[in-house]
Amino acid sequence: MPPLVLLHGFTGSPSSWDAVVERLPGRDIVRPALLGHGAPEPAATSFEGELERLARLLPVEPFHLAGYSLGARLALCLALRRPSSVSRLTLIGVNPGLRDDAERRARREADETWQRLLASGIAPFVDAWEAQPLLQPGRVDPEALSARRRDRLARDPAGLAASLATVGLAEMPDCWPLLPTLECPVTLMVGEYDQKFLAFARAAAARLPQGTLRIAPDAGHDLLLERPDLVAVELEKD
């Protein structure tokens, strides 16, 4: 089977994929840390720079590329830039990009608010981040939820602020017009309670030549936390 490349989400780490990876014994797996989340220096200074850094870490042979949230956005952009390298793409909770300047301005203002909160320390930031309706879990093991919080609290506030400024959604190119050019099989995964991203996934799947929508029952946005079993099933499809 081809190697797996797994990109984690904002406030996460490579270990965010642990519950998925333990269900995939024997697979060749690459799990890089993203900018601001433990990636080695020197850090990228632009969205394109982070894509170039990640591209240097990818396997030589074709691979199955998967990402969650921020990682899904980066995975989508990598697949569009290196289509011959990606044999299959799995995108969990992806937003393919903002479509106009007004949306970008609003997003930058929101990210600046999060950056100011990060200046107060990681604990108040994590409290506010986890209180978002988007991140309220459906069914989840309490120990797994506690582990996810500990992982978030281990992040460097300055690193998260740099991530927002450099690879936040406002800095990402609009990938919607390019979706029809992706010829590899693409699975879009989303929780049934995650209505905003469910709308994104449905619209994206309709534009992809080989797009498939997978809706996880009784789950919200973070399927790595809530439904690692279903994610592992999709990653076994090669």
RADAZI-V670018 format. One record per residue. SS is DSSP state (hx for helix, st for strand, lp for the rest). D_FIRST is the distance of its C-alpha to the first C-alpha in Angstrom with 2 decimals. Layout:
ss: (SS:SS)
d_first: (D_FIRST:D_FIRST)
//
This chain:
ss: (lp:lp:st:st:st:st:st:lp:lp:lp:lp:lp:lp:hx:hx:hx:hx:hx:hx:hx:hx:lp:lp:lp:lp:lp:lp:lp:st:st:lp:lp:lp:lp:lp:lp:lp:lp:lp:lp:lp:lp:lp:lp:lp:lp:hx:hx:hx:hx:hx:hx:hx:hx:hx:lp:lp:lp:lp:lp:lp:lp:st:st:st:st:st:st:lp:hx:hx:hx:hx:hx:hx:hx:hx:hx:hx:hx:hx:lp:lp:lp:lp:st:st:st:st:st:st:st:lp:lp:lp:lp:lp:lp:lp:lp:hx:hx:hx:hx:hx:hx:hx:hx:hx:hx:hx:hx:hx:hx:hx:hx:hx:hx:lp:lp:lp:hx:hx:hx:hx:hx:hx:hx:hx:hx:lp:lp:hx:hx:hx:lp:lp:lp:lp:lp:lp:hx:hx:hx:hx:hx:hx:hx:hx:hx:hx:hx:hx:lp:lp:lp:hx:hx:hx:hx:hx:hx:hx:hx:hx:hx:hx:lp:hx:hx:hx:lp:lp:lp:lp:hx:hx:hx:hx:hx:hx:lp:lp:lp:st:st:st:st:st:st:st:lp:lp:lp:hx:hx:hx:hx:hx:hx:hx:hx:hx:hx:hx:hx:hx:lp:lp:lp:st:st:st:st:st:st:lp:lp:lp:lp:lp:lp:hx:hx:hx:hx:lp:hx:hx:hx:hx:hx:hx:hx:hx:lp:lp:lp)
d_first: (0.00:3.81:6.58:8.88:12.49:15.08:18.72:21.48:24.75:28.36:29.99:26.66:24.59:21.09:22.16:22.49:18.83:19.52:19.97:16.63:14.71:16.55:15.06:11.43:11.99:9.87:7.59:8.40:10.87:13.74:16.78:19.77:23.26:24.89:28.36:31.04:28.71:28.59:27.12:28.82:31.87:32.87:31.94:31.30:34.45:33.12:30.31:29.34:29.64:27.11:24.64:25.32:24.91:21.52:20.41:21.27:18.82:15.70:13.02:14.07:10.96:10.03:8.75:9.15:12.74:14.76:18.38:21.34:24.84:25.67:22.02:21.34:24.13:22.85:19.32:21.05:23.16:20.41:18.56:21.96:22.62:19.36:18.19:16.54:14.25:12.98:10.57:11.47:14.25:15.42:19.05:20.98:24.74:24.87:28.09:27.55:30.80:34.56:36.50:39.90:41.94:43.55:40.25:39.36:42.77:42.53:39.11:40.37:43.39:41.31:39.12:42.34:43.57:40.50:41.04:44.65:43.66:41.29:44.39:45.79:43.02:39.63:41.00:42.96:40.14:37.62:40.28:40.71:37.02:36.20:39.27:37.90:37.62:34.13:32.90:34.70:32.10:32.08:30.99:29.93:30.39:33.38:31.91:28.79:31.23:33.30:30.36:29.45:33.11:33.27:30.30:32.11:35.33:33.75:33.22:35.71:37.94:38.36:34.62:34.22:37.19:35.66:32.43:34.57:36.56:33.74:30.67:32.45:32.24:35.49:34.03:30.98:31.42:31.72:28.40:29.69:30.93:27.64:25.44:26.12:24.64:21.07:19.39:15.78:15.28:16.91:17.40:20.61:21.16:24.72:26.99:29.78:32.45:31.22:33.37:33.43:29.69:29.42:31.74:29.62:26.47:28.38:29.87:26.66:24.80:27.78:27.41:23.72:22.95:19.85:20.82:20.43:22.55:21.76:24.87:24.69:27.91:30.33:28.69:29.72:28.13:26.12:23.31:21.66:24.92:25.88:22.85:19.86:19.00:18.70:16.74:14.09:14.03:13.46:10.63:8.71:9.30:6.79)
//
